[in-house]
Amino acid sequence: MISRRPRSSEPAAAEASAWANVLVRRRLLHTAVLAPTGQWLVQNRPDGPVRVLLGPADVIALAATIQHHTRTMRPETR
């Protein structure tokens, strides 16, 4: 596993929203919606289950996981 430096602060809702937007726009997620409670509802596929993320930190963690998975699945181009 790749070690990451700890964050100096908790992620803000705006940062989570930006990442959610990128994931949906790049079709890495089907949908990501911020609920009034501050939770995020995400769905990988239109017919897939809806997952509940507790807050911005979970959205950022999901984005990091997807990014890591995407990068490790690419064939080496070097």
Buried (B, 14 or more C-beta within 10 A) or exposed (E): EEEEEEEEEEBEEEBBBBBBEBBBEEEBBBBBEBEEEEBBEBBBEEEEEEBEBEBBBBBBEBBEEBBEEEEEEEEEEE
